[in-house]
Structures are given as C-alpha cells and as structure tokens.
Amino acid sequence: MRRLPAGFGAVRRALGMLTRRGLAASTCALAWACQPVSEPCDAACDPVRSGPQVVNFHGDRERLGWYRQADALAPEAIAAGAFGLRWSSDPFPTIEVGGTEHPSLMYASVLHVEAVEITAGAYAGSSVNLAVGATTSGSVYAINTGCHACRADAGRVVWTAQLGEPSVVERFDGGLPLGVLGTPTIDLETGPPTLYVASMDATAGWQVHALTLDSGEPLAGWPVQISDAALAPVNRNGPARFFDPEVMSQRGALALSGDGERLYVTFGSFWGQAPGWLISIDTATASIRDAFSSAPEVAAESNGGIWGSAGPAVADNGELYVTTGNSPPGSEDAPNVWGNSLLRFDADLRLLGSYTPFNYCRLDAADLDLAGSQPVLLPPLPSVSTPNTVAFGSKQGNVYLVDRDTMIRTDRRPPCSLDPATDASLVAPDPQPHFGEPGPLNVFGPYSDLFGMIDQAKMRSKLAYFEDAAGQPYLLASGATKSAPASEQSVPPSIAKLRVATPSDKAAYLTVEATNEDVVFINPGSPFVTSQGSDDAVVWVLDRNAPRTMSPADPATPRPVLYAFDAASLALLWQSPPDLVSPTGKYVVGTSADGMVLVGGDRIQAFGVP
C-alpha cells in the first residue's frame, strides 16, 4: 500500500502517479465471485445506460432509496448462492500526517453515472461507467465500473482529484485526518456534468468544490469558503457562530435544487459543541447565498445540529426538509430555537413550518435527537386526507409520519408535554404499548425517554420507500433494538417493514407489518431497496458491525457485513462472509447500479451475480 507523505504537493504528485497508472483491478478473493477474462477491455467500448443515474445519497433526485431497474438482483438469484464479490478496486492509498500513517476511508456513499465521456488521461475519448468515491484523505476517485459486455477494466481509476491537505481532528473518531465526510452530489441536467463535494483543508478549513465529471478538473471560481465571516451576513436565524473547522462536522450529503442553481450543505458538530447550519450556495456565482442556523447561538454547546448522513430532502416545488439534533436542556420554547425538530424551508432558506415531537424536552435532556434520520418525502398518497407526507426516525427508535401541509410557520417550538395525545404527527388510531394510548410508533425499543445516546442509540438511519406490485406503499427502517433500556447490547429486530396505511378520506399513518427476528445489527447504515419495477424487491443494509465508539481505523474493529432481505417477508437471502467487506466509515450506505451493489470503504467493492 502506497504511503502518502504529509504536505499537499506530495499528496497531489502521488495521486497524479496513480491516475496515470490506474489502480489495477484486484484479484478476487473468492474464485466463485470472478468471471474469467482473457484480455483487457478496449478502453473505447461504449456502455449503454441501463437505468437512472445515482447522483445523490439514496439514488436519484427523489432520494427514496428505491432502485427500480435492478433486474439482475432478483431474490432467487441472490439466495441461490452465486451472489458475491465481482470486483474490487485497489485499496485507497494511506496518508501520513505528523509521522503517523492513517487509512483513507469513505464515510460517503458511492455515486454512479453511466456513459460519461472522458476528456483527459488514459480513458480520453472513451465513454465510461463511473463510480465516484470521496475519502477522509480529501481525495476523490472516479473508478471505471466496466462495460456491459466486459468487466476487465472494472476497478481501475479513471481520474483522481485532491481537494487539499487533510487535517487531523481529535474529535473525529479518536483523531483521524479529515477531508471528506458527506456524500457529494452530481448535476447532469443544467450544464456540463459537475460533481459538488465538501472537504476540509488544514489551512483553509471547510470548502465546497465543483469538479468536472469528465476529468476531475476544478471549475473556475471554486472552491467556496465556509466560515463564520461568510455566513454571519446572510444568516436568517442569527446571531450565531460557525465554529472552528475542527469543531464543525459536514457529515450530511449535499443536495441540489431542481434547477441546479442552489447547492445545499448542512453542518452539525463533533461532540455537540455548536449549533447546526443549513447553507445555500449559488452555483452560477460560486458564492454563499443564504444560511440558517438552528438557533441564535454563539455559545459552544449543542443546539440543533444537522448532522445526519442523508442530508436535506428537496421537494419538487423547491422546498427543503431537515431534521435537527438536541438543543440545550431548559431551552424549551425559547424563540427561534429549533432543536429536535423537523424543519420546512423555501428555496431561499426562509422557514415555512416545523414539527417537534411532544416529548422534545426529554429528548433534549437525554441526547435523543432526530438528526441522525434525515427525512424522506413520500410520493403523493392516494385517497387519504393527507396526501403530502414526510417520514423520519430518531435515536429513541421512534418513526414519525408528518403531514407536510400542516407544518405552519411559528417562531418557537410548542410547550413541553408528556402527553402523547398532544403530538402533531400522524399516528395510528390504536394504542401504542409504550403509551397505553395512541402516539408515535416505537419500532426499535425498548421505549425510553432516558437512554439512547452514543452506543445506546436505536436508530441513526434514513428510511427507504418502495411500493409493491399492488401499489401499496411501505417504508423500510434499520436500527438496533436493545436488550434493556440502558443496555448497549443489540437484539432483534434490527430491520422493520412499515406499512403506510391509507384509509379513504382519513389521515395516513404507519404500522409495523413485518420484522426479521434473527438478524442483529450493531450500527447499521440506511436501508435501500432494489426491484424489477415493483416486483422481486430486495432490501439491503450495510451494518458496520461495531459500536459507534469503535474507530474504523482500529485494527480490532470488526469488518462490516452486507445483508440482503426479501422485501415481502424480510427473510434473510444473503449475508457477506466474514472479512469480505472492507473497512468502512460510519453510517455508510450501499448503492445499486448496473446490476451491482457498490460499497465504499478503504476501496470500492462491487457485489452481484456473475
């Protein structure tokens, strides 16, 4: 494994060498996972687009986590035993900072775009399918996923870009170099194909970059600097402080407006030492346009961090939705303090509405925040009185369904309550066991208002949406049920299928339709669904298989496990053998593309049926 010395110039030179040589496709660890190839592919082979491009966390613009053209991933083919590792890139080069060698890891999800016309390097003039990954070393890799007729070039680097010199952040998983954490986004519709990615530089701090997808070259005028001085004049909920780069965590996936004119970036903080931020960047002028802090907060304390890995949800009408983390205990209904809330914005980051769970004061006090489960916008529901809904989860293990049309503008959270009847979400008419009356749905228990932080947390993942062949809508949830309220030990269920009930002329609500009582997750990423249209659906979850407090860089940390479940019953179809999946960052989510499941860690791996 190549060691990159400290110093940006040396890093860039080393990556340039790798770009010219290409990372050779690794020899498959398991013979049954390989297809024999007699000679390399012609670099000019022309791939044919097979489905929607994966330009965002959880897929396309809808971010439903539902990949509907995955014909090669039928349940019977996966369960038959032939499913496994198809190819792997070489490991990403390690980096040496301050005399210590560190791995380069992906916390971001893999993006995938088909038939990209490459303009530089060894693949210039070729149309290539690209997997795009960004690492904690501040490097971006565009990797060939192969042509449809031949996979010999799969795993080779097409281009790389170094976004600066990463800085060791003591608050980041025990002290690791930090470049990129959040999943980038790709614009294919409003101009030349462009990759947007946020990265931290040792000198400049947090920056947002724009790279050409065909070569990895930076666009003129970029990067955009994210700083307190830049945000203060445009903050719609100030005064608030954007703290030092080593404090602020850009974990959330980036998102674009439908017209591509605005790029949205979210921030929380490491160790809960700052307010959350939602930032809008004008992509035409490469400048910060608007900002919204989760509270008018200048103190170094947790206040509404927007840190969930999925990032904001963007509606067709341009509205944005985010969930936030806890505010300080005792803040209660102080003006403009938006901890533990679902927030609705217009495209210019003007607050349009909010929802806050009835028991938010207890959530604040126990660090049981909502931010880890960023929202999913459900497609319009038929026949019901609440067609426009949004869903998300929480560390408490609850899953919420909210009517978007009733999220009205106020200047504060409602008064604290202990009565679930005062909750404004859409709840089932039947009593919930943990309340003895109707209230929010607890999916991963046992229900507790006191325990659920750090390794006691029950859910930090985004929901996935899909419909069966009859058009019935469902949500898939991944989490970690605990053996007791204060326990860190996970027990089943860890995955649940939630029916979106749509009673005629009444409000929609959620019920648990199925769970798997055999598989146990420790710290899972968000589920996603593959299907052939609405048939033969499969649910996928990548479990990091280790407590949140274990660093991915620790050799003692267990390897992640990739799971496939039948979406109809949640029966287990397949799980990866021990040590097959390479080390990954926290809350990593797989991607489905071109009949494969792509996973990013210390390399990019592709799983599928030969």
C-alpha positions as CSV (number, residue, x, y, z in Angstrom):
1,M,0.0,0.0,0.0
2,R,1.5,3.4,-1.0
3,R,2.2,5.8,1.8
4,L,1.4,9.4,1.1
5,P,3.7,11.9,2.9
6,A,2.3,14.9,4.7
7,G,2.2,18.0,2.6
8,F,-0.3,18.8,-0.2
9,G,2.3,18.9,-3.0
10,A,3.5,15.4,-2.3
11,V,-0.1,14.1,-1.9
12,R,-1.0,15.6,-5.3
13,R,2.0,14.2,-7.0
14,A,1.4,10.7,-5.6
15,L,-2.2,10.8,-6.7
16,G,-1.2,12.0,-10.1
17,M,1.1,9.0,-10.5
18,L,-1.8,6.8,-9.5
19,T,-4.0,8.5,-12.1
20,R,-1.6,7.8,-14.9
21,R,-1.0,4.2,-13.9
22,G,-4.6,3.4,-12.8
23,L,-5.4,1.2,-9.9
24,A,-5.4,-2.3,-11.2
25,A,-8.5,-4.4,-10.6
26,S,-7.7,-6.6,-7.6
27,T,-7.7,-10.4,-7.8
28,C,-11.0,-11.6,-6.4
29,A,-10.7,-13.2,-3.0
30,L,-13.2,-15.8,-3.8
31,A,-13.0,-17.8,-7.1
32,W,-16.7,-18.1,-7.5
33,A,-17.0,-14.3,-7.5
34,C,-14.8,-13.9,-10.6
35,Q,-15.6,-14.1,-14.3
36,P,-12.5,-15.2,-16.3
37,V,-11.3,-12.6,-18.7
38,S,-8.8,-13.5,-21.5
39,E,-7.8,-9.9,-22.3
40,P,-8.5,-6.4,-21.1
41,C,-11.4,-4.4,-22.4
42,D,-11.0,-1.9,-25.2
43,A,-11.0,1.4,-23.4
44,A,-13.2,2.8,-26.1
45,C,-16.0,0.3,-25.6
46,D,-19.4,2.0,-25.4
47,P,-21.5,1.3,-22.3
48,V,-25.3,1.6,-22.6
49,R,-27.3,3.3,-19.9
50,S,-29.3,0.7,-18.0
51,G,-31.3,2.9,-15.6
52,P,-31.4,6.1,-13.5
53,Q,-28.1,7.7,-12.6
54,V,-27.1,7.6,-9.0
55,V,-26.3,11.2,-8.4
56,N,-27.4,11.6,-4.7
57,F,-27.3,9.8,-1.4
58,H,-30.1,7.1,-1.9
59,G,-30.2,7.3,-5.6
60,D,-31.8,9.9,-7.9
61,R,-33.4,13.2,-7.1
62,E,-36.3,11.7,-5.1
63,R,-33.8,10.1,-2.7
64,L,-36.3,7.3,-1.9
65,G,-33.6,4.6,-1.6
66,W,-35.6,2.6,-4.2
67,Y,-33.7,1.4,-7.3
68,R,-36.4,0.1,-9.7
69,Q,-34.4,-1.2,-12.6
70,A,-32.2,-3.8,-10.8
71,D,-33.3,-6.9,-12.9
72,A,-30.0,-8.7,-12.1
73,L,-30.7,-8.7,-8.3
74,A,-33.8,-10.9,-8.2
75,P,-34.3,-12.6,-4.8
76,E,-34.0,-16.1,-6.2
77,A,-30.7,-15.3,-7.9
78,I,-29.3,-13.8,-4.6
79,A,-30.5,-16.8,-2.5
80,A,-29.1,-19.4,-5.0
81,G,-25.6,-18.9,-3.7
82,A,-23.9,-17.3,-6.7
83,F,-24.1,-13.8,-5.4
84,G,-20.8,-12.3,-4.1
85,L,-17.9,-10.1,-4.8
86,R,-17.5,-9.3,-8.5
87,W,-14.6,-6.9,-8.4
88,S,-12.7,-4.5,-6.1
89,S,-10.5,-1.5,-6.7
90,D,-7.1,-1.5,-5.1
91,P,-7.2,0.0,-1.6
92,F,-7.0,3.7,-1.4
93,P,-3.5,5.0,-0.6
94,T,-2.8,5.6,3.1
95,I,-1.7,9.0,4.2
96,E,0.9,10.0,6.7
97,V,0.3,13.1,8.8
98,G,2.6,14.1,11.6
99,G,4.6,10.9,11.4
100,T,1.5,8.6,11.8
101,E,0.1,6.6,8.9
102,H,-3.7,6.7,8.5
103,P,-6.1,4.8,6.2
104,S,-8.2,6.6,3.6
105,L,-11.8,5.7,4.2
106,M,-15.1,6.5,2.7
107,Y,-17.9,7.7,5.0
108,A,-19.7,9.0,1.9
109,S,-21.8,6.8,-0.3
110,V,-20.7,5.7,-3.8
111,L,-22.3,7.6,-6.7
112,H,-22.6,6.1,-10.1
113,V,-23.0,7.6,-13.5
114,E,-23.1,5.7,-16.8
115,A,-21.7,6.6,-20.2
116,V,-19.5,9.6,-19.1
117,E,-17.5,11.0,-22.0
118,I,-13.9,11.2,-20.6
119,T,-11.8,14.1,-21.8
120,A,-8.4,13.5,-20.1
121,G,-6.0,10.8,-19.1
122,A,-5.8,7.2,-20.4
123,Y,-9.5,7.0,-21.0
124,A,-9.8,10.2,-23.0
125,G,-12.3,9.8,-25.8
126,S,-14.0,6.8,-24.1
127,S,-17.5,6.5,-22.8
128,V,-17.1,5.0,-19.3
129,N,-19.3,4.0,-16.4
130,L,-18.0,5.7,-13.3
131,A,-18.3,5.0,-9.6
132,V,-17.3,8.2,-7.7
133,G,-16.0,8.0,-4.2
134,A,-14.6,10.6,-1.8
135,T,-12.4,9.8,1.2
136,T,-11.3,11.2,4.5
137,S,-7.9,12.0,2.9
138,G,-9.6,14.7,0.9
139,S,-9.3,12.7,-2.3
140,V,-11.9,12.0,-5.0
141,Y,-11.7,8.9,-7.2
142,A,-13.6,8.2,-10.4
143,I,-13.4,4.5,-11.0
144,N,-14.4,2.5,-14.1
145,T,-17.1,0.0,-13.3
146,G,-16.6,-1.7,-16.6
147,C,-18.5,-2.0,-19.8
148,H,-21.7,-4.1,-20.0
149,A,-20.0,-6.8,-22.2
150,C,-16.7,-6.9,-20.4
151,R,-15.6,-6.3,-16.8
152,A,-11.8,-6.5,-17.2
153,D,-11.3,-2.8,-16.6
154,A,-13.6,-2.7,-13.6
155,G,-11.9,-1.2,-10.6
156,R,-9.3,1.0,-12.5
157,V,-9.1,4.7,-11.7
158,V,-10.1,7.0,-14.5
159,W,-9.2,10.2,-12.7
160,T,-8.4,11.5,-9.2
161,A,-8.6,14.9,-7.6
162,Q,-7.0,16.0,-4.3
163,L,-9.1,18.7,-2.6
164,G,-6.5,20.0,-0.2
165,E,-4.4,18.7,2.7
166,P,-6.5,16.9,5.4
167,S,-6.1,17.9,9.0
168,V,-6.0,15.5,12.0
169,V,-9.2,16.3,14.0
170,E,-9.0,14.9,17.5
171,R,-12.8,14.9,17.8
172,F,-13.2,12.8,14.7
173,D,-13.2,9.1,15.7
174,G,-10.3,9.3,18.1
175,G,-8.1,11.6,16.0
176,L,-8.1,10.9,12.2
177,P,-7.2,13.0,9.2
178,L,-10.4,14.7,7.9
179,G,-11.0,15.6,4.3
180,V,-14.5,14.5,3.0
181,L,-17.2,13.1,5.2
182,G,-20.5,13.9,3.4
183,T,-21.8,12.3,0.2
184,P,-21.2,14.5,-2.8
185,T,-23.9,15.3,-5.4
186,I,-23.8,15.3,-9.2
187,D,-25.5,17.7,-11.6
188,L,-26.2,16.1,-15.0
189,E,-29.0,18.3,-16.2
190,T,-28.2,22.0,-16.0
191,G,-24.8,22.2,-17.8
192,P,-21.6,20.2,-18.1
193,P,-21.7,17.2,-15.8
194,T,-20.5,18.5,-12.4
195,L,-19.5,16.9,-9.1
196,Y,-20.0,19.0,-6.0
197,V,-18.2,17.9,-2.8
198,A,-17.3,19.5,0.6
199,S,-13.9,18.9,2.0
200,M,-11.8,20.2,4.9
201,D,-8.3,21.6,4.3
202,A,-5.7,22.0,7.1
203,T,-5.3,25.7,6.3
204,A,-8.5,26.9,4.6
205,G,-11.0,24.9,6.7
206,W,-14.3,23.8,5.2
207,Q,-14.6,24.4,1.4
208,V,-17.1,23.3,-1.2
209,H,-15.6,22.3,-4.6
210,A,-17.1,21.9,-8.1
211,L,-15.3,19.4,-10.4
212,T,-15.9,18.4,-14.0
213,L,-17.1,14.8,-14.1
214,D,-15.3,14.1,-17.3
215,S,-11.8,14.9,-15.9
216,G,-12.0,15.9,-12.2
217,E,-10.7,19.4,-13.0
218,P,-12.0,22.2,-10.7
219,L,-14.5,24.7,-12.2
220,A,-13.4,28.4,-12.3
221,G,-14.3,30.4,-9.2
222,W,-14.4,27.4,-6.9
223,P,-14.0,26.3,-4.1
224,V,-16.4,28.3,-1.9
225,Q,-15.1,29.0,1.6
226,I,-17.4,28.2,4.5
227,S,-16.6,30.4,7.5
228,D,-18.2,32.4,10.3
229,A,-17.4,35.7,8.5
230,A,-19.1,34.4,5.3
231,L,-22.2,33.1,7.0
232,A,-23.0,35.9,9.5
233,P,-24.3,38.4,7.0
234,V,-26.7,36.0,5.4
235,N,-27.9,34.0,8.4
236,R,-31.7,34.1,8.7
237,N,-31.7,33.0,12.3
238,G,-28.8,34.8,13.9
239,P,-26.8,35.9,15.6
240,A,-25.0,32.5,15.6
241,R,-21.4,31.4,15.4
242,F,-19.9,29.0,12.9
243,F,-17.2,27.5,15.0
244,D,-13.6,26.4,14.0
245,P,-13.4,23.8,11.3
246,E,-12.2,21.2,13.8
247,V,-15.5,21.6,15.7
248,M,-17.9,21.6,12.7
249,S,-18.9,18.3,11.1
250,Q,-20.0,18.3,7.5
251,R,-21.5,14.8,7.6
252,G,-24.7,15.3,5.6
253,A,-25.0,14.5,1.9
254,L,-25.0,17.6,-0.4
255,A,-28.2,18.4,-2.3
256,L,-29.1,20.4,-5.3
257,S,-32.3,22.4,-6.2
258,G,-34.2,21.1,-9.1
259,D,-32.9,23.8,-11.4
260,G,-29.3,23.3,-10.2
261,E,-29.0,26.9,-9.2
262,R,-28.6,26.2,-5.4
263,L,-26.4,23.7,-3.6
264,Y,-27.4,22.9,-0.1
265,V,-24.8,22.0,2.6
266,T,-25.5,21.0,6.2
267,F,-23.3,21.1,9.3
268,G,-23.5,19.7,12.8
269,S,-20.6,19.5,15.3
270,F,-18.3,16.9,16.7
271,W,-19.2,16.2,20.4
272,G,-22.1,18.6,20.3
273,Q,-20.3,21.9,20.6
274,A,-22.1,24.2,18.2
275,P,-25.4,25.0,16.5
276,G,-26.5,23.3,13.3
277,W,-26.3,25.1,9.9
278,L,-28.1,24.8,6.6
279,I,-26.3,26.7,3.8
280,S,-27.3,27.6,0.3
281,I,-24.6,28.2,-2.4
282,D,-25.3,29.9,-5.7
283,T,-23.8,27.5,-8.3
284,A,-23.6,30.2,-11.0
285,T,-21.6,32.7,-9.0
286,A,-19.8,30.2,-6.6
287,S,-20.9,32.2,-3.6
288,I,-22.9,31.7,-0.4
289,R,-26.4,32.9,-1.0
290,D,-28.3,32.1,2.3
291,A,-27.8,30.4,5.6
292,F,-29.9,29.3,8.5
293,S,-28.6,28.4,12.0
294,S,-30.7,26.0,14.0
295,A,-30.7,28.6,16.9
296,P,-29.3,32.1,17.5
297,E,-26.4,30.5,19.4
298,V,-22.9,31.8,20.0
299,A,-22.0,29.5,22.9
300,A,-20.1,26.3,22.3
301,E,-22.9,23.9,23.0
302,S,-25.1,21.5,21.1
303,N,-28.1,23.3,19.5
304,G,-29.9,21.7,16.6
305,G,-27.1,20.0,14.7
306,I,-28.0,18.9,11.2
307,W,-25.5,16.0,11.0
308,G,-27.4,13.0,9.6
309,S,-25.6,11.3,6.7
310,A,-28.6,11.6,4.3
311,G,-28.6,15.4,4.1
312,P,-31.6,17.5,3.3
313,A,-34.7,16.4,1.3
314,V,-35.6,18.6,-1.6
315,A,-39.2,18.6,-2.9
316,D,-40.3,19.1,-6.5
317,N,-41.6,22.6,-5.6
318,G,-38.1,23.6,-4.3
319,E,-38.9,23.3,-0.6
320,L,-36.3,21.7,1.8
321,Y,-36.8,19.5,4.8
322,V,-34.2,18.7,7.5
323,T,-34.3,17.2,11.0
324,T,-32.2,18.6,13.8
325,G,-30.4,17.4,16.9
326,N,-31.0,18.3,20.6
327,S,-31.0,21.8,22.0
328,P,-29.7,22.6,25.5
329,P,-31.8,21.3,28.3
330,G,-34.1,24.1,29.6
331,S,-34.2,25.9,26.2
332,E,-37.8,24.6,25.9
333,D,-39.9,27.0,23.8
334,A,-37.3,29.8,23.6
335,P,-37.8,31.9,20.4
336,N,-36.1,30.5,17.2
337,V,-34.5,27.5,19.0
338,W,-35.1,24.6,16.7
339,G,-33.6,21.5,18.3
340,N,-35.2,18.1,17.9
341,S,-37.5,19.3,15.1
342,L,-38.4,18.7,11.5
343,L,-38.0,22.0,9.6
344,R,-39.5,23.0,6.3
345,F,-37.9,25.8,4.2
346,D,-38.4,27.5,0.9
347,A,-35.6,27.6,-1.6
348,D,-34.2,30.8,0.0
349,L,-34.0,29.1,3.4
350,R,-37.0,31.0,4.8
351,L,-38.6,28.9,7.5
352,L,-42.1,27.8,6.4
353,G,-43.0,25.3,9.1
354,S,-42.0,22.9,11.7
355,Y,-42.9,19.8,13.7
356,T,-41.5,19.0,17.1
357,P,-42.3,15.7,19.0
358,F,-44.4,16.2,22.1
359,N,-41.7,15.0,24.4
360,Y,-38.8,17.1,23.0
361,C,-37.7,18.4,26.4
362,R,-36.9,14.9,27.4
363,L,-35.2,14.2,24.1
364,D,-33.1,17.4,24.6
365,A,-32.1,16.3,28.1
366,A,-31.1,12.7,27.1
367,D,-29.5,13.5,23.7
368,L,-32.2,11.5,21.9
369,D,-32.1,13.6,18.8
370,L,-33.8,13.3,15.4
371,A,-30.9,14.5,13.2
372,G,-29.4,11.1,12.5
373,S,-32.5,10.2,10.5
374,Q,-32.9,12.8,7.9
375,P,-36.3,12.9,6.2
376,V,-37.7,11.1,3.2
377,L,-40.5,12.8,1.2
378,L,-43.1,10.2,0.3
379,P,-44.7,10.4,-3.2
380,P,-48.3,11.6,-3.0
381,L,-50.6,9.1,-1.2
382,P,-53.9,8.2,-2.9
383,S,-57.3,8.6,-1.4
384,V,-56.2,10.0,2.0
385,S,-56.8,13.4,3.5
386,T,-53.1,13.8,4.0
387,P,-51.5,13.1,0.5
388,N,-48.2,15.0,1.2
389,T,-46.2,13.4,3.9
390,V,-42.7,13.1,5.2
391,A,-41.1,10.4,7.4
392,F,-38.1,10.1,9.6
393,G,-36.8,8.2,12.7
394,S,-34.9,9.0,15.9
395,K,-32.3,7.8,18.3
396,Q,-35.2,6.9,20.5
397,G,-36.3,4.2,18.0
398,N,-39.5,6.0,17.0
399,V,-40.5,6.6,13.4
400,Y,-42.7,9.6,12.6
401,L,-45.0,10.4,9.7
402,V,-45.9,14.1,9.4
403,D,-48.4,15.9,7.2
404,R,-46.3,18.4,5.2
405,D,-49.3,20.7,4.5
406,T,-49.9,21.4,8.2
407,M,-46.4,22.4,9.1
408,I,-47.1,26.0,9.7
409,R,-44.6,28.9,10.4
410,T,-44.1,29.8,14.1
411,D,-41.2,31.4,15.9
412,R,-40.7,28.6,18.5
413,R,-41.3,25.0,19.5
414,P,-44.6,24.2,21.2
415,P,-44.7,24.0,25.0
416,C,-43.2,20.9,26.5
417,S,-45.6,18.0,27.1
418,L,-45.6,14.5,28.4
419,D,-49.0,13.7,26.8
420,P,-48.7,11.7,23.5
421,A,-52.2,13.0,22.6
422,T,-50.6,16.4,22.0
423,D,-48.2,15.1,19.4
424,A,-48.9,16.7,15.9
425,S,-47.6,13.8,13.8
426,L,-49.9,11.3,12.1
427,V,-50.4,8.3,14.4
428,A,-52.3,5.1,14.2
429,P,-55.8,5.0,15.9
430,D,-54.8,2.1,18.1
431,P,-53.0,2.5,21.4
432,Q,-49.2,2.1,21.4
433,P,-47.9,-0.4,24.1
434,H,-45.4,2.1,25.4
435,F,-48.0,4.8,26.0
436,G,-51.2,2.8,26.6
437,E,-52.9,5.2,24.1
438,P,-52.2,6.4,20.5
439,G,-48.9,8.1,19.9
440,P,-45.7,8.0,17.8
441,L,-44.7,4.5,16.7
442,N,-41.8,2.9,18.5
443,V,-40.1,0.5,16.1
444,F,-36.8,-0.2,17.9
445,G,-37.2,-0.5,21.6
446,P,-37.5,-0.8,24.5
447,Y,-39.0,2.7,24.6
448,S,-37.2,5.1,26.9
449,D,-37.1,8.8,27.4
450,L,-33.8,8.5,29.4
451,F,-31.4,6.2,27.5
452,G,-30.5,6.3,23.8
453,M,-27.3,8.3,23.3
454,I,-23.9,7.0,21.9
455,D,-23.9,3.2,21.8
456,Q,-27.4,3.0,23.4
457,A,-28.9,4.7,20.4
458,K,-31.6,2.7,18.5
459,M,-31.7,4.5,15.1
460,R,-29.4,6.8,13.1
461,S,-30.5,5.9,9.6
462,K,-32.8,7.3,6.9
463,L,-35.9,5.4,5.9
464,A,-36.3,3.8,2.4
465,Y,-39.5,3.9,0.5
466,F,-41.0,1.4,-2.0
467,E,-44.3,0.1,-3.3
468,D,-45.3,-3.5,-4.0
469,A,-46.9,-4.7,-7.2
470,A,-50.4,-3.6,-5.9
471,G,-49.2,-0.1,-5.3
472,Q,-49.2,-0.4,-1.5
473,P,-46.5,2.0,-0.1
474,Y,-44.0,0.8,2.5
475,L,-41.1,2.2,4.5
476,L,-38.0,0.2,5.5
477,A,-36.3,1.0,8.7
478,S,-32.9,-0.2,10.1
479,G,-31.9,0.2,13.7
480,A,-30.7,-1.5,16.8
481,T,-33.2,-2.8,19.4
482,K,-31.6,-3.1,22.8
483,S,-31.9,-5.9,25.4
484,A,-32.9,-3.3,28.1
485,P,-33.5,0.4,28.3
486,A,-30.0,1.3,29.5
487,S,-28.2,-1.5,27.5
488,E,-25.8,-1.2,24.7
489,Q,-26.4,-4.9,23.6
490,S,-28.4,-5.2,20.4
491,V,-31.1,-7.8,19.9
492,P,-33.7,-8.4,17.2
493,P,-35.4,-6.8,15.5
494,S,-33.0,-4.7,13.6
495,I,-35.0,-4.3,10.4
496,A,-38.7,-3.5,10.0
497,K,-41.1,-3.1,7.2
498,L,-43.7,-0.4,7.9
499,R,-47.0,-0.2,6.1
500,V,-48.2,3.3,5.1
501,A,-51.9,2.9,5.9
502,T,-54.0,5.0,3.5
503,P,-57.6,4.9,4.8
504,S,-60.1,6.6,2.5
505,D,-60.7,10.3,3.3
506,K,-58.7,10.0,6.5
507,A,-55.2,10.7,7.6
508,A,-52.4,8.3,6.7
509,Y,-50.4,6.5,9.4
510,L,-47.8,3.8,10.0
511,T,-47.9,0.3,11.3
512,V,-45.3,-2.4,11.6
513,E,-46.1,-5.1,9.0
514,A,-43.0,-7.3,9.4
515,T,-39.7,-7.6,11.2
516,N,-36.8,-10.1,11.0
517,E,-36.3,-11.8,14.4
518,D,-33.0,-13.5,13.6
519,V,-30.5,-10.9,12.3
520,V,-28.9,-8.4,14.7
521,F,-27.4,-5.1,13.6
522,I,-24.9,-3.2,15.8
523,N,-24.7,0.2,14.0
524,P,-26.4,0.0,10.6
525,G,-26.5,2.4,7.7
526,S,-29.7,3.3,5.9
527,P,-31.5,0.5,4.0
528,F,-32.2,0.7,0.3
529,V,-34.4,-1.4,-2.0
530,T,-33.8,-2.9,-5.4
531,S,-36.5,-4.4,-7.6
532,Q,-37.7,-5.1,-11.1
533,G,-40.2,-2.4,-11.3
534,S,-42.4,-3.2,-8.3
535,D,-41.7,-6.9,-8.4
536,D,-39.0,-9.1,-6.7
537,A,-37.9,-6.4,-4.3
538,V,-34.8,-6.9,-2.1
539,V,-33.9,-4.8,0.9
540,W,-30.2,-4.2,1.5
541,V,-28.4,-3.0,4.7
542,L,-24.7,-2.5,5.4
543,D,-24.1,-2.9,9.1
544,R,-20.8,-1.5,10.4
545,N,-21.0,-4.4,12.8
546,A,-19.3,-2.5,15.6
547,P,-20.3,0.1,18.2
548,R,-20.3,3.7,17.3
549,T,-17.5,4.3,19.7
550,M,-15.1,2.0,17.9
551,S,-12.9,3.8,15.4
552,P,-13.0,2.4,11.8
553,A,-9.2,2.8,11.8
554,D,-8.8,0.5,14.8
555,P,-7.5,-2.9,13.6
556,A,-9.6,-4.6,16.3
557,T,-12.8,-3.2,14.8
558,P,-14.8,-6.0,13.2
559,R,-15.5,-5.8,9.5
560,P,-18.8,-4.6,8.2
561,V,-21.5,-7.0,7.0
562,L,-23.7,-6.6,3.9
563,Y,-27.2,-8.1,4.2
564,A,-29.9,-8.8,1.6
565,F,-33.5,-9.5,2.7
566,D,-36.7,-10.5,0.8
567,A,-38.8,-7.3,0.9
568,A,-42.0,-9.3,1.1
569,S,-41.2,-11.2,4.3
570,L,-37.9,-9.8,5.4
571,A,-36.4,-13.3,5.3
572,L,-32.7,-13.2,5.0
573,L,-31.5,-14.0,1.5
574,W,-27.7,-13.5,1.9
575,Q,-25.1,-12.0,4.1
576,S,-21.4,-11.4,3.4
577,P,-18.9,-13.9,4.7
578,P,-16.6,-12.7,7.5
579,D,-14.0,-10.2,6.4
580,L,-15.3,-10.0,2.8
581,V,-16.4,-6.3,3.1
582,S,-13.5,-3.9,3.6
583,P,-13.4,-1.4,6.5
584,T,-15.8,1.5,6.1
585,G,-16.7,4.7,7.8
586,K,-19.8,5.1,10.0
587,Y,-23.4,5.1,8.5
588,V,-22.1,4.0,5.1
589,V,-24.9,3.1,2.6
590,G,-24.6,0.9,-0.4
591,T,-25.5,1.9,-3.9
592,S,-27.3,-0.1,-6.6
593,A,-26.1,0.4,-10.2
594,D,-25.8,-1.7,-13.4
595,G,-26.9,-4.9,-11.7
596,M,-24.4,-4.5,-8.8
597,V,-24.3,-3.3,-5.2
598,L,-21.4,-0.9,-4.7
599,V,-19.9,-0.3,-1.3
600,G,-17.3,2.3,-0.4
601,G,-14.8,1.9,2.4
602,D,-11.0,1.7,2.1
603,R,-11.7,0.8,-1.5
604,I,-14.8,0.4,-3.7
605,Q,-16.3,-3.1,-4.0
606,A,-18.9,-4.4,-6.3
607,F,-21.2,-7.3,-5.4
608,G,-23.5,-9.1,-7.8
609,V,-24.4,-12.3,-9.6
610,P,-21.9,-13.5,-12.2
